[in-house]
């Protein structure tokens, strides 16, 4: 499950290029900072882990990169304004669903967490290899929704509305958390299929 290949290095290089390009003239600099700060911290933490010898499979890195890239794009445009018409039109959505798909990809982080727990044998039961990552993703999703709420209340105005990204949906936070959870279920199903 460790990875000494070029693949995570290529992903990191691609991220640096995308981040740099999308840092130029974002829709809202306040939203750009708020959206990119957690992603930059995640990337730095993954680099630190890699450097310390805690590495994941190429599959895990690919899954983690989905959120990293989607969030970076969302930070540039704001999630509501990302050009995502092809997807919305394909499924007949009136609302821009880019943020829902990005929330789904949050759940993909359950895969590397399960990989880590299994490799290091950090839990006593195989059930916990799946349950701990699932509960972790649900918790992270809830905390992030509270952070969105705090940002919207603190900054208010257009930046607050853009960062919140609810697009008028009063159940937006709950639906986002559901998407986080469903992404984790899919990732853990894939993990089970690969490592059972």
C-alpha positions as CSV (number, residue, x, y, z in Angstrom):
1,X,0.0,0.0,0.0
2,X,3.0,2.3,0.2
3,X,3.9,4.3,-2.9
4,X,7.4,5.3,-4.0
5,X,6.3,5.9,-7.6
6,X,6.2,9.1,-9.6
7,X,2.3,9.3,-9.5
8,X,1.9,11.3,-6.2
9,X,4.7,13.7,-7.3
10,X,3.0,14.3,-10.7
11,X,-0.3,15.0,-8.8
12,X,1.5,17.5,-6.6
13,X,3.1,19.2,-9.5
14,X,-0.2,19.4,-11.3
15,X,-1.8,20.9,-8.2
16,X,0.9,23.6,-7.9
17,X,0.3,24.6,-11.5
18,X,-3.5,24.6,-11.1
19,X,-3.4,26.5,-7.8
20,X,-1.1,29.1,-9.3
21,X,-3.2,29.7,-12.4
22,X,-6.4,29.8,-10.5
23,X,-5.0,32.3,-7.9
24,X,-5.1,34.9,-10.7
25,X,-8.2,37.1,-10.6
26,X,-10.6,34.9,-8.7
27,X,-14.3,35.9,-8.5
28,X,-13.8,36.9,-4.8
29,X,-10.4,37.0,-3.1
30,X,-12.0,36.5,0.3
31,X,-13.8,33.4,-0.9
32,X,-10.7,32.2,-2.7
33,X,-8.6,32.4,0.5
34,X,-11.3,30.7,2.6
35,X,-11.8,27.9,0.1
36,X,-8.1,27.3,-0.5
37,X,-6.8,27.5,3.0
38,X,-8.1,24.0,4.1
39,X,-7.0,22.5,0.8
40,X,-3.5,23.9,1.0
41,X,-3.2,22.6,4.6
42,X,-4.4,19.1,3.4
43,X,-1.8,19.1,0.6
44,X,1.0,20.2,2.9
45,X,0.0,17.5,5.4
46,X,0.1,14.9,2.7
47,X,3.5,16.1,1.6
48,X,4.7,15.9,5.2
49,X,3.3,12.4,5.6
50,X,5.0,11.3,2.3
51,X,8.3,12.8,3.4
52,X,8.0,10.9,6.8
53,X,7.4,7.6,4.9
54,X,3.6,7.4,5.4
55,X,2.5,6.8,1.9
56,X,-0.6,5.6,0.2
57,X,-1.5,3.6,-2.9
58,X,-1.8,5.4,-6.3
59,X,-5.6,4.7,-6.0
60,X,-5.7,6.6,-2.7
61,X,-3.7,9.5,-4.1
62,X,-6.0,9.7,-7.1
63,X,-9.1,9.7,-5.0
64,X,-7.8,12.4,-2.7
65,X,-6.8,14.5,-5.6
66,X,-10.4,14.7,-6.8
67,X,-11.4,17.0,-3.9
68,X,-8.2,18.9,-4.0
69,X,-8.6,19.9,-7.6
70,X,-12.4,20.4,-7.5
71,X,-12.0,22.6,-4.4
72,X,-9.3,24.7,-6.0
73,X,-11.5,25.3,-9.1
74,X,-14.4,26.1,-6.8
75,X,-12.4,28.6,-4.9
76,X,-11.6,30.5,-8.1
77,X,-15.1,30.7,-9.5
78,X,-17.1,30.1,-6.2
79,X,-18.8,26.8,-6.3
80,X,-22.1,28.3,-7.5
81,X,-20.4,29.8,-10.6
82,X,-18.2,27.0,-11.7
83,X,-19.0,26.2,-15.4
84,X,-20.7,22.9,-14.9
85,X,-23.6,23.1,-17.3
86,X,-22.7,19.9,-19.1
87,X,-23.3,17.9,-15.9
88,X,-26.4,19.9,-14.8
89,X,-27.9,19.6,-18.2
90,X,-27.1,15.9,-18.5
91,X,-29.1,15.1,-15.3
92,X,-31.7,17.9,-15.7
93,X,-30.6,19.9,-12.6
94,X,-31.6,23.5,-12.4
95,X,-29.1,24.2,-9.6
96,X,-25.4,24.1,-10.2
97,X,-24.4,20.7,-8.7
98,X,-20.7,21.3,-8.7
99,X,-20.6,21.7,-4.9
100,X,-22.6,18.5,-4.4
101,X,-20.1,16.5,-6.5
102,X,-17.2,18.1,-4.7
103,X,-18.8,17.1,-1.4
104,X,-19.2,13.6,-2.7
105,X,-15.4,13.6,-3.3
106,X,-14.8,14.5,0.4
107,X,-15.9,11.0,1.2
108,X,-13.1,9.6,-1.0
109,X,-10.7,10.4,1.9
110,X,-12.2,7.4,3.7
111,X,-10.2,5.1,1.4
112,X,-6.7,6.3,2.4
113,X,-7.7,6.4,6.0
114,X,-8.9,2.8,5.8
115,X,-5.7,1.9,4.0
116,X,-3.7,3.5,6.9
117,X,-5.7,1.8,9.6
118,X,-5.3,-1.6,8.0
119,X,-1.6,-1.3,7.2
120,X,-0.7,-0.1,10.7
121,X,-3.1,-2.4,12.4
122,X,-4.4,0.4,14.5
123,X,-7.8,-1.0,15.2
124,X,-8.7,-4.3,16.8
125,X,-11.5,-5.2,14.5
126,X,-11.8,-5.3,10.7
127,X,-15.2,-3.7,11.1
128,X,-13.5,-0.6,12.6
129,X,-11.3,-0.3,9.5
130,X,-14.5,0.7,7.7
131,X,-16.4,2.3,10.6
132,X,-13.7,4.7,11.8
133,X,-13.2,6.3,8.3
134,X,-16.9,6.6,7.7
135,X,-17.5,8.3,11.1
136,X,-14.5,10.5,10.5
137,X,-15.9,11.7,7.1
138,X,-19.3,12.4,8.6
139,X,-17.6,14.4,11.4
140,X,-15.5,16.4,9.0
141,X,-18.5,17.1,6.9
142,X,-20.4,18.5,9.9
143,X,-17.5,20.6,11.1
144,X,-17.0,22.1,7.6
145,X,-20.7,23.0,7.4
146,X,-20.4,24.8,10.7
147,X,-17.3,26.6,9.3
148,X,-19.3,27.7,6.3
149,X,-22.0,29.0,8.6
150,X,-19.5,30.9,10.7
151,X,-17.9,32.4,7.6
152,X,-21.2,33.5,6.2
153,X,-22.3,35.1,9.5
154,X,-18.9,36.8,10.1
155,X,-18.2,38.1,6.6
156,X,-21.8,38.5,5.4
157,X,-22.6,40.2,2.1
158,X,-21.7,38.7,-1.3
159,X,-18.6,36.9,0.0
160,X,-20.6,35.2,2.8
161,X,-23.4,34.1,0.4
162,X,-20.8,32.9,-2.2
163,X,-18.9,30.9,0.4
164,X,-22.0,29.3,1.8
165,X,-23.1,28.3,-1.7
166,X,-26.6,27.2,-0.6
167,X,-28.1,28.6,-3.8
168,X,-31.4,29.2,-1.9
169,X,-31.6,25.6,-0.7
170,X,-32.6,25.6,3.0
171,X,-31.4,21.9,3.3
172,X,-28.1,22.6,1.7
173,X,-25.9,21.7,4.7
174,X,-27.7,18.4,5.3
175,X,-27.5,17.5,1.6
176,X,-23.8,18.3,1.6
177,X,-23.2,16.1,4.6
178,X,-25.2,13.3,2.9
179,X,-23.0,13.6,-0.2
180,X,-19.8,13.4,2.0
181,X,-21.2,10.2,3.6
182,X,-22.2,8.6,0.3
183,X,-18.8,9.4,-1.2
184,X,-17.3,7.6,1.8
185,X,-19.6,4.6,1.4
186,X,-18.5,4.3,-2.2
187,X,-14.8,4.7,-1.4
188,X,-15.0,2.1,1.4
189,X,-16.9,-0.3,-0.9
190,X,-14.0,0.0,-3.4
191,X,-11.6,-0.5,-0.6
192,X,-13.4,-3.7,0.5
193,X,-13.5,-5.0,-3.1
194,X,-9.7,-4.5,-3.4
195,X,-8.5,-5.6,0.0
196,X,-11.0,-8.0,1.4
